[in-house]
Amino acid sequence: MEDSDTKDGSPPLFYKDFLESTQPSVAKHVSDLWEIEYNSYGNRKCIVTRDLRLHCQKCGGIRTFRCEHNKVFKLEDEIVEFNVRYQCGDCHEEDKFYALYAEFAGEGAGVLYKFGELPPFGVPISNRVLRLFGKDAHLFQKGRQCENLGYGVAAFAYYRRVVENHKNDIFEEIIKVCRTVNAPESILKELEQAKKEISFTKAIDVLKSALPQGLLINGHNPLVALHGALSVGLHDESDEYCLASAQAVRLVLTDLVEKISNLKQDDRELNAAVQLLLRKKS
């Protein structure tokens, strides 16, 4: 099997990294694919099913998944197909299945190909994000599916369409948070003005002031980051570049929505605490 990604001189992956971070229908060189298992019944090739860090829907976060058995093959085997089943080490209820193809090479290396996996590749989209997009939530999910399959242009197109359709919803949520944290009036005026612009990219051009600290990502304005990504011309860039841009849009947007939700939740809890103390005092 030809691995298109090895032609550019990229280094091989570890088995663990391949299963965690490579979408289906892609072949990659793996440096620690197999080893020799020595026993009294005869030596065999062995693929050690190392622990993985994956998202567990049941637990609601990243957990350690373990496979009970290694996969063993005859020494003379050069090409094999096999399935592995992993289980969450915390809840012991969430399973992860992989269908794989391997070509063995020398010194424990080889090529690994992923036919598919269940649940599907990637971390599920947060319900908070889906609620923000309402009837267009299915478009965002289609974008995620395209991203999982490595279809960069399609994923980027879906994400950009959803963001443009819900520009006002995004700005309205930010405005609510700014009012909650008593942000300067200048920020509120700029955000209100930005809502009136036709496109998301033009809306960002209006902004001059920084957002509240609680909405920044590593000290940077997430809206400016989204502006840079969404300004990409679909027909001017490679599918690989569009895929990276699509991933960036999803990650930044998801983080922004989570920060908005957390600030609103903190404000509700603080108000409830104040009201409780005031009632007690009276």
Steps between C-alpha positions, in 0.01 A plus 500: 500500500633841403509762773464840336613677817843337507608650170544840664751363749267521800613279790314178588239499774473288811221239506323693776511829311374338183185360662431818697561766237479355147166495320379187315607419143856620560820292505793603717844365579511385864831457677386268783247288312618157614749298702595135543312307768711214635334198663526122524239448228701686238592860429239732347462855375310707752325836471494643852163674546624791707268715713329789321368837615159546339176687560246298699142605434383326817753678724481825304873554450840356406569167668747211475375216279653153525497193280496171688707298250795562271470385140730213400587365155733246340862601450465458125197731477575818308149641449211463747152635563364508854253662740568635849260593778590758764301584813495807724704434813271721713139407424573160338195558281620701200664288228712606203540271199763521225525312170865503388739383231875462556809437289797389708847639428836460669601594856143508631378760253234479232204666333166522678169580330170572671192364319272659757411545866194507723402739656615718208839673502534824695361663810119552479377856454392667823123530548560866591639563153217312329236693696653830386455402135144375538359371169847520342653266759483215246720705263762539771484124561544437127807722514635287785435183302688642200786606729515147646530357149770748401284698255647842574319716246159351583553529878615860469204589277249359749660678799522832320137478387379434856710782649376747239137392552529545876727803521239695695441213744872483576524876554184505711640236736824698533304820568306326779824391664651849463200647679528233768863584575443878471722541196572857382225667300741537205516123458122468510458770236753334270332162538158647427643669190667176392163323511372735231767397249399256228786250533698364793834618359371855450357494852842422648653794313278728710643379829783706647475420871597177674242258636476432876785291636274201563429464128860517380685188388860512622468877511372528142163614371326187360293713259819629336628142472174391337522798264842386382386143441171589330677736260657202325404466134371148440622485142841649573620249762571128511261253661757442775514870582120526501484200732737667746297822477175310556643334810615839629156655447327216684743503793497879547123523462441214744734654757328839463153350552623308806653815649176693441299227669738478796495876560120504488488203740745667739287816495182307581671321789642827633161673482337207679762518775447875543123459517539227761718719719266800461199291600685370804599852604143629471 
